[in-house]
Amino acid sequence: MFPFYIDLDFYGGSVGMPRGWNKNCRLVRWPLPNSRTIRMMSASLPDEKNNYLIQLDALRGISVIMVIFSHWAGYHANLWSDNIFWFNGEVGVKMFFVISGFLITGILLQERHRTEQLQFPKTRIARNFYIRRFFRIFPAYYATIVIALLLRHEDVLTSWKWHVSYLSNLLFALRGEYLGDVSHFWSLAVEEQFYLFWPLAMLFLPKRFLLQFITCCICIAPVFRYIAMFILKQNDVTVTVLPVSSLDCLSGGALLAYLRSVYASSAIREAGLGILKKAAIVCGLSFLVFNLFGSVPPEYDWYGVFISRLLLVPTLVGVLILFVNGFDGRLGSVLQSRFVTYPGKISYGIYLFHFFIPGATYWLLTRAGLTLSTGVVLSINLCLLLALASLSWHFFEDPINRFKNYFPYSSNTRVGAVSRFNVQAK
């Protein structure tokens, strides 16, 4: 029998004590039932030195670069078009969704398994999940809105109530169009709406239904897009910004997390990963050919959008598999270098601020009476954005985010290791 210890004072008496535990003792010895349980728990506990999938930061950095260059195309139309594949902001945003679904589901399933082994209430995981998300996401987001209101930013002044309630995407859906410098808030709203129900499903659904639930969520999204596009005749903005439309991306990442979890049998894991890899290759090649060389007649444009998005999800999941498994050699060294991973580390701030930067730069240059070339203005925009996001991370976001350490998941502090999903999703 393998003993370990639980600090009852740490849990503040909130954990139900099994019969026979001494309430007056600060430390209680509780033997785990058998060696099989120990092995199962150990399998879900990576070494601390390996607890961070660092190449995912590189993938985040690539994704956010695609987004900002796409959104800045309107300010620098003579340099590139937002239709160029490599500057396709939609691909970057969808990649963020896939990564988010993977990391969040990984956290939830790993902590659910630990909690079931330790017989702690799963409500603790849900509570602390939302508290930790609060410390990571809300401060920078609401600070941005408050500063924009103080500066009398027109786009924020006319719609701030929608943004503070994380309903920006519903506003754009009702309008049928985006709204200036707050247009990117729709994706932040989608993620928050996803967080409302997904943790509850991953924690409290019976284990035998988890795979079916995730698969159904993947299938719902393209069906919804088809009905909205071809039957209800909704415009592209309305279809894109509603949370159901992005559910296949979020659930696609979640599927990969499930297949890597203890809840997937070895047979299901092997078959599922095999299917994902084959689908990624076929859909990825088709997506590249379709977008780089395809030509869709205007009367069939809706079909082109539908097919492209249908091919995109397996492609992005395949890309995620590559980065999760990690690249070796020189490419791996590059992807793990600070120069490549740092933009991914501060990607939340980059994404949050990037739409405001070109307008602010234009205002400053106009007030100064300066006329600069497009290349110089672009360089100024990039420098300002990186500087602002970096300052925000080091002096605002990260210090506040550290408060999450006071709200650990069920067993992080007493089992001796930190979840790689947990650390990565910070």
Contacts in CASP RR format, 6 or more apart in sequence:
PFRMAT RR
TARGET T0000
AUTHOR 0000-0000-0000
METHOD contacts of the structure
MODEL  1
MFPFYIDLDFYGGSVGMPRGWNKNCRLVRWPLPNSRTIRMMSASLPDEKN
NYLIQLDALRGISVIMVIFSHWAGYHANLWSDNIFWFNGEVGVKMFFVIS
GFLITGILLQERHRTEQLQFPKTRIARNFYIRRFFRIFPAYYATIVIALL
LRHEDVLTSWKWHVSYLSNLLFALRGEYLGDVSHFWSLAVEEQFYLFWPL
AMLFLPKRFLLQFITCCICIAPVFRYIAMFILKQNDVTVTVLPVSSLDCL
SGGALLAYLRSVYASSAIREAGLGILKKAAIVCGLSFLVFNLFGSVPPEY
DWYGVFISRLLLVPTLVGVLILFVNGFDGRLGSVLQSRFVTYPGKISYGI
YLFHFFIPGATYWLLTRAGLTLSTGVVLSINLCLLLALASLSWHFFEDPI
NRFKNYFPYSSNTRVGAVSRFNVQAK
1 31 0 8 1.000
1 32 0 8 1.000
2 31 0 8 1.000
2 32 0 8 1.000
2 35 0 8 1.000
2 38 0 8 1.000
3 29 0 8 1.000
3 30 0 8 1.000
3 31 0 8 1.000
3 32 0 8 1.000
4 30 0 8 1.000
4 32 0 8 1.000
4 414 0 8 1.000
4 415 0 8 1.000
5 27 0 8 1.000
5 28 0 8 1.000
5 29 0 8 1.000
5 30 0 8 1.000
5 414 0 8 1.000
6 15 0 8 1.000
6 27 0 8 1.000
6 28 0 8 1.000
6 30 0 8 1.000
6 118 0 8 1.000
6 414 0 8 1.000
7 26 0 8 1.000
7 27 0 8 1.000
7 414 0 8 1.000
8 15 0 8 1.000
8 17 0 8 1.000
8 25 0 8 1.000
8 26 0 8 1.000
8 27 0 8 1.000
8 28 0 8 1.000
9 26 0 8 1.000
10 413 0 8 1.000
10 414 0 8 1.000
14 124 0 8 1.000
15 120 0 8 1.000
15 121 0 8 1.000
15 124 0 8 1.000
16 121 0 8 1.000
17 23 0 8 1.000
18 30 0 8 1.000
18 119 0 8 1.000
21 28 0 8 1.000
21 30 0 8 1.000
22 28 0 8 1.000
32 38 0 8 1.000
32 41 0 8 1.000
32 117 0 8 1.000
37 117 0 8 1.000
40 113 0 8 1.000
40 117 0 8 1.000
40 262 0 8 1.000
41 113 0 8 1.000
41 114 0 8 1.000
41 117 0 8 1.000
41 415 0 8 1.000
43 262 0 8 1.000
44 110 0 8 1.000
44 113 0 8 1.000
44 114 0 8 1.000
44 261 0 8 1.000
44 262 0 8 1.000
44 419 0 8 1.000
45 415 0 8 1.000
45 416 0 8 1.000
45 417 0 8 1.000
45 419 0 8 1.000
46 417 0 8 1.000
46 419 0 8 1.000
46 420 0 8 1.000
47 417 0 8 1.000
48 417 0 8 1.000
48 418 0 8 1.000
50 420 0 8 1.000
51 417 0 8 1.000
51 418 0 8 1.000
51 419 0 8 1.000
51 420 0 8 1.000
51 423 0 8 1.000
52 420 0 8 1.000
52 423 0 8 1.000
52 424 0 8 1.000
53 323 0 8 1.000
53 324 0 8 1.000
53 326 0 8 1.000
53 420 0 8 1.000
53 424 0 8 1.000
54 336 0 8 1.000
54 341 0 8 1.000
55 323 0 8 1.000
55 324 0 8 1.000
55 326 0 8 1.000
55 327 0 8 1.000
55 332 0 8 1.000
55 335 0 8 1.000
55 336 0 8 1.000
55 341 0 8 1.000
56 99 0 8 1.000
56 103 0 8 1.000
56 323 0 8 1.000
56 324 0 8 1.000
56 424 0 8 1.000
57 340 0 8 1.000
57 341 0 8 1.000
57 342 0 8 1.000
57 344 0 8 1.000
57 345 0 8 1.000
57 347 0 8 1.000
58 323 0 8 1.000
58 335 0 8 1.000
58 336 0 8 1.000
58 340 0 8 1.000
58 341 0 8 1.000
58 344 0 8 1.000
59 95 0 8 1.000
59 99 0 8 1.000
59 319 0 8 1.000
59 320 0 8 1.000
59 323 0 8 1.000
60 96 0 8 1.000
60 99 0 8 1.000
60 343 0 8 1.000
60 344 0 8 1.000
60 345 0 8 1.000
60 347 0 8 1.000
61 340 0 8 1.000
61 341 0 8 1.000
61 343 0 8 1.000
61 344 0 8 1.000
61 347 0 8 1.000
62 95 0 8 1.000
63 91 0 8 1.000
63 92 0 8 1.000
63 93 0 8 1.000
63 95 0 8 1.000
63 96 0 8 1.000
63 99 0 8 1.000
63 347 0 8 1.000
64 92 0 8 1.000
64 96 0 8 1.000
64 343 0 8 1.000
64 344 0 8 1.000
64 347 0 8 1.000
64 350 0 8 1.000
64 351 0 8 1.000
64 354 0 8 1.000
65 343 0 8 1.000
66 86 0 8 1.000
66 87 0 8 1.000
66 88 0 8 1.000
66 89 0 8 1.000
66 91 0 8 1.000
66 92 0 8 1.000
66 95 0 8 1.000
67 89 0 8 1.000
67 92 0 8 1.000
67 93 0 8 1.000
67 184 0 8 1.000
67 351 0 8 1.000
67 354 0 8 1.000
68 350 0 8 1.000
68 351 0 8 1.000
68 354 0 8 1.000
68 385 0 8 1.000
69 80 0 8 1.000
69 87 0 8 1.000
69 89 0 8 1.000
70 82 0 8 1.000
70 87 0 8 1.000
70 88 0 8 1.000
70 89 0 8 1.000
70 90 0 8 1.000
71 82 0 8 1.000
71 89 0 8 1.000
71 183 0 8 1.000
71 184 0 8 1.000
71 354 0 8 1.000
71 355 0 8 1.000
72 354 0 8 1.000
72 358 0 8 1.000
72 378 0 8 1.000
72 381 0 8 1.000
73 80 0 8 1.000
73 81 0 8 1.000
73 82 0 8 1.000
73 87 0 8 1.000
74 82 0 8 1.000
75 358 0 8 1.000
75 359 0 8 1.000
75 362 0 8 1.000
75 377 0 8 1.000
75 381 0 8 1.000
76 374 0 8 1.000
76 375 0 8 1.000
76 377 0 8 1.000
76 378 0 8 1.000
78 374 0 8 1.000
79 374 0 8 1.000
79 375 0 8 1.000
79 378 0 8 1.000
80 87 0 8 1.000
81 87 0 8 1.000
82 88 0 8 1.000
82 89 0 8 1.000
85 91 0 8 1.000
85 288 0 8 1.000
85 291 0 8 1.000
85 292 0 8 1.000
88 291 0 8 1.000
90 240 0 8 1.000
91 312 0 8 1.000
91 316 0 8 1.000
93 187 0 8 1.000
94 246 0 8 1.000
94 249 0 8 1.000
94 312 0 8 1.000
94 313 0 8 1.000
94 316 0 8 1.000
95 316 0 8 1.000
95 319 0 8 1.000
95 320 0 8 1.000
96 187 0 8 1.000
96 347 0 8 1.000
96 351 0 8 1.000
97 187 0 8 1.000
97 190 0 8 1.000
97 191 0 8 1.000
97 246 0 8 1.000
97 249 0 8 1.000
97 250 0 8 1.000
98 249 0 8 1.000
98 250 0 8 1.000
98 252 0 8 1.000
98 253 0 8 1.000
98 313 0 8 1.000
98 316 0 8 1.000
98 317 0 8 1.000
98 320 0 8 1.000
99 253 0 8 1.000
99 320 0 8 1.000
100 191 0 8 1.000
100 194 0 8 1.000
100 250 0 8 1.000
100 425 0 8 1.000
101 194 0 8 1.000
101 198 0 8 1.000
101 250 0 8 1.000
101 251 0 8 1.000
101 252 0 8 1.000
101 253 0 8 1.000
101 254 0 8 1.000
101 257 0 8 1.000
102 252 0 8 1.000
102 253 0 8 1.000
102 254 0 8 1.000
102 256 0 8 1.000
102 257 0 8 1.000
102 320 0 8 1.000
102 324 0 8 1.000
103 257 0 8 1.000
103 421 0 8 1.000
103 424 0 8 1.000
103 425 0 8 1.000
104 195 0 8 1.000
104 198 0 8 1.000
104 199 0 8 1.000
104 254 0 8 1.000
104 421 0 8 1.000
104 425 0 8 1.000
105 198 0 8 1.000
105 202 0 8 1.000
105 214 0 8 1.000
105 253 0 8 1.000
105 254 0 8 1.000
105 257 0 8 1.000
105 258 0 8 1.000
106 257 0 8 1.000
106 260 0 8 1.000
106 261 0 8 1.000
106 421 0 8 1.000
107 129 0 8 1.000
107 409 0 8 1.000
107 419 0 8 1.000
107 421 0 8 1.000
107 422 0 8 1.000
107 425 0 8 1.000
108 125 0 8 1.000
108 129 0 8 1.000
108 198 0 8 1.000
108 199 0 8 1.000
108 202 0 8 1.000
108 203 0 8 1.000
109 202 0 8 1.000
109 210 0 8 1.000
109 257 0 8 1.000
109 258 0 8 1.000
109 261 0 8 1.000
109 262 0 8 1.000
109 263 0 8 1.000
110 261 0 8 1.000
110 419 0 8 1.000
110 421 0 8 1.000
110 422 0 8 1.000
111 125 0 8 1.000
111 409 0 8 1.000
111 410 0 8 1.000
111 411 0 8 1.000
111 419 0 8 1.000
111 422 0 8 1.000
112 122 0 8 1.000
112 125 0 8 1.000
112 202 0 8 1.000
112 203 0 8 1.000
113 261 0 8 1.000
113 262 0 8 1.000
113 263 0 8 1.000
114 409 0 8 1.000
114 410 0 8 1.000
114 411 0 8 1.000
114 415 0 8 1.000
115 121 0 8 1.000
115 122 0 8 1.000
115 124 0 8 1.000
115 125 0 8 1.000
115 410 0 8 1.000
115 411 0 8 1.000
116 122 0 8 1.000
118 410 0 8 1.000
118 411 0 8 1.000
120 410 0 8 1.000
120 411 0 8 1.000
122 203 0 8 1.000
122 204 0 8 1.000
124 409 0 8 1.000
124 410 0 8 1.000
125 199 0 8 1.000
125 203 0 8 1.000
125 409 0 8 1.000
125 410 0 8 1.000
126 199 0 8 1.000
126 200 0 8 1.000
126 203 0 8 1.000
127 407 0 8 1.000
128 407 0 8 1.000
128 408 0 8 1.000
128 409 0 8 1.000
129 199 0 8 1.000
129 409 0 8 1.000
130 195 0 8 1.000
130 199 0 8 1.000
131 404 0 8 1.000
131 407 0 8 1.000
132 404 0 8 1.000
132 407 0 8 1.000
133 195 0 8 1.000
135 400 0 8 1.000
135 401 0 8 1.000
135 403 0 8 1.000
135 404 0 8 1.000
136 397 0 8 1.000
136 401 0 8 1.000
136 404 0 8 1.000
136 425 0 8 1.000
136 426 0 8 1.000
137 188 0 8 1.000
137 192 0 8 1.000
137 348 0 8 1.000
139 396 0 8 1.000
139 397 0 8 1.000
139 400 0 8 1.000
140 348 0 8 1.000
140 349 0 8 1.000
140 352 0 8 1.000
140 392 0 8 1.000
140 396 0 8 1.000
140 397 0 8 1.000
141 188 0 8 1.000
141 352 0 8 1.000
142 164 0 8 1.000
143 396 0 8 1.000
144 352 0 8 1.000
144 353 0 8 1.000
144 356 0 8 1.000
145 156 0 8 1.000
145 160 0 8 1.000
145 163 0 8 1.000
145 164 0 8 1.000
148 155 0 8 1.000
148 156 0 8 1.000
148 356 0 8 1.000
149 156 0 8 1.000
149 157 0 8 1.000
149 160 0 8 1.000
153 181 0 8 1.000
153 356 0 8 1.000
155 179 0 8 1.000
155 180 0 8 1.000
155 181 0 8 1.000
155 182 0 8 1.000
156 163 0 8 1.000
156 181 0 8 1.000
156 182 0 8 1.000
158 179 0 8 1.000
159 168 0 8 1.000
159 171 0 8 1.000
159 179 0 8 1.000
159 182 0 8 1.000
162 168 0 8 1.000
162 170 0 8 1.000
162 171 0 8 1.000
163 182 0 8 1.000
163 185 0 8 1.000
166 188 0 8 1.000
166 189 0 8 1.000
166 192 0 8 1.000
166 193 0 8 1.000
167 189 0 8 1.000
168 182 0 8 1.000
168 185 0 8 1.000
168 186 0 8 1.000
168 188 0 8 1.000
168 189 0 8 1.000
169 185 0 8 1.000
169 186 0 8 1.000
169 187 0 8 1.000
169 189 0 8 1.000
169 190 0 8 1.000
169 193 0 8 1.000
169 241 0 8 1.000
169 242 0 8 1.000
169 243 0 8 1.000
170 189 0 8 1.000
170 241 0 8 1.000
170 242 0 8 1.000
171 179 0 8 1.000
172 178 0 8 1.000
172 179 0 8 1.000
172 183 0 8 1.000
172 186 0 8 1.000
172 237 0 8 1.000
172 238 0 8 1.000
172 241 0 8 1.000
173 237 0 8 1.000
173 238 0 8 1.000
173 241 0 8 1.000
173 242 0 8 1.000
175 237 0 8 1.000
176 235 0 8 1.000
176 237 0 8 1.000
176 238 0 8 1.000
177 237 0 8 1.000
178 186 0 8 1.000
178 237 0 8 1.000
180 355 0 8 1.000
181 355 0 8 1.000
181 356 0 8 1.000
181 359 0 8 1.000
182 355 0 8 1.000
183 355 0 8 1.000
184 351 0 8 1.000
184 354 0 8 1.000
184 355 0 8 1.000
186 240 0 8 1.000
186 241 0 8 1.000
187 246 0 8 1.000
188 352 0 8 1.000
189 241 0 8 1.000
189 243 0 8 1.000
190 241 0 8 1.000
190 243 0 8 1.000
190 246 0 8 1.000
191 250 0 8 1.000
193 243 0 8 1.000
194 243 0 8 1.000
194 246 0 8 1.000
194 247 0 8 1.000
194 250 0 8 1.000
198 250 0 8 1.000
198 254 0 8 1.000
201 213 0 8 1.000
202 210 0 8 1.000
202 254 0 8 1.000
205 213 0 8 1.000
207 263 0 8 1.000
210 258 0 8 1.000
210 263 0 8 1.000
211 258 0 8 1.000
211 263 0 8 1.000
211 264 0 8 1.000
211 268 0 8 1.000
214 251 0 8 1.000
214 252 0 8 1.000
214 254 0 8 1.000
214 255 0 8 1.000
214 258 0 8 1.000
215 251 0 8 1.000
215 255 0 8 1.000
217 247 0 8 1.000
217 248 0 8 1.000
217 250 0 8 1.000
217 251 0 8 1.000
217 254 0 8 1.000
218 247 0 8 1.000
218 248 0 8 1.000
218 251 0 8 1.000
218 252 0 8 1.000
218 255 0 8 1.000
218 313 0 8 1.000
219 248 0 8 1.000
220 244 0 8 1.000
220 247 0 8 1.000
220 248 0 8 1.000
221 244 0 8 1.000
221 245 0 8 1.000
221 246 0 8 1.000
221 247 0 8 1.000
221 248 0 8 1.000
221 249 0 8 1.000
221 251 0 8 1.000
221 313 0 8 1.000
222 248 0 8 1.000
222 306 0 8 1.000
222 309 0 8 1.000
222 310 0 8 1.000
224 242 0 8 1.000
224 244 0 8 1.000
224 245 0 8 1.000
224 247 0 8 1.000
225 239 0 8 1.000
225 245 0 8 1.000
225 306 0 8 1.000
225 309 0 8 1.000
226 306 0 8 1.000
228 234 0 8 1.000
228 238 0 8 1.000
228 239 0 8 1.000
228 242 0 8 1.000
228 245 0 8 1.000
229 239 0 8 1.000
229 302 0 8 1.000
229 305 0 8 1.000
229 306 0 8 1.000
230 302 0 8 1.000
230 306 0 8 1.000
236 305 0 8 1.000
239 245 0 8 1.000
248 313 0 8 1.000
249 312 0 8 1.000
249 313 0 8 1.000
249 316 0 8 1.000
252 313 0 8 1.000
252 317 0 8 1.000
253 317 0 8 1.000
253 320 0 8 1.000
255 276 0 8 1.000
255 317 0 8 1.000
256 276 0 8 1.000
256 317 0 8 1.000
256 320 0 8 1.000
256 321 0 8 1.000
256 324 0 8 1.000
257 421 0 8 1.000
258 264 0 8 1.000
259 268 0 8 1.000
259 269 0 8 1.000
259 272 0 8 1.000
259 273 0 8 1.000
259 276 0 8 1.000
260 269 0 8 1.000
260 324 0 8 1.000
273 321 0 8 1.000
276 314 0 8 1.000
276 317 0 8 1.000
276 318 0 8 1.000
276 321 0 8 1.000
277 318 0 8 1.000
277 321 0 8 1.000
279 314 0 8 1.000
279 317 0 8 1.000
280 314 0 8 1.000
280 315 0 8 1.000
280 317 0 8 1.000
280 318 0 8 1.000
280 319 0 8 1.000
280 321 0 8 1.000
282 314 0 8 1.000
283 311 0 8 1.000
283 312 0 8 1.000
283 313 0 8 1.000
283 314 0 8 1.000
283 315 0 8 1.000
284 311 0 8 1.000
284 314 0 8 1.000
284 315 0 8 1.000
286 311 0 8 1.000
287 308 0 8 1.000
287 311 0 8 1.000
287 312 0 8 1.000
287 315 0 8 1.000
290 304 0 8 1.000
290 307 0 8 1.000
290 308 0 8 1.000
290 311 0 8 1.000
291 308 0 8 1.000
296 303 0 8 1.000
296 304 0 8 1.000
323 335 0 8 1.000
326 332 0 8 1.000
326 335 0 8 1.000
327 335 0 8 1.000
334 340 0 8 1.000
335 341 0 8 1.000
343 350 0 8 1.000
343 386 0 8 1.000
344 350 0 8 1.000
345 393 0 8 1.000
346 386 0 8 1.000
346 389 0 8 1.000
346 390 0 8 1.000
346 392 0 8 1.000
346 393 0 8 1.000
348 393 0 8 1.000
348 397 0 8 1.000
349 388 0 8 1.000
349 389 0 8 1.000
349 392 0 8 1.000
349 393 0 8 1.000
349 397 0 8 1.000
350 385 0 8 1.000
350 386 0 8 1.000
350 389 0 8 1.000
352 389 0 8 1.000
353 385 0 8 1.000
353 388 0 8 1.000
353 389 0 8 1.000
353 392 0 8 1.000
354 385 0 8 1.000
357 381 0 8 1.000
357 384 0 8 1.000
357 385 0 8 1.000
357 388 0 8 1.000
358 381 0 8 1.000
360 384 0 8 1.000
361 377 0 8 1.000
361 380 0 8 1.000
361 381 0 8 1.000
361 384 0 8 1.000
362 377 0 8 1.000
365 371 0 8 1.000
365 372 0 8 1.000
365 377 0 8 1.000
372 380 0 8 1.000
401 426 0 8 1.000
404 426 0 8 1.000
409 419 0 8 1.000
409 422 0 8 1.000
412 418 0 8 1.000
412 419 0 8 1.000
412 422 0 8 1.000
END
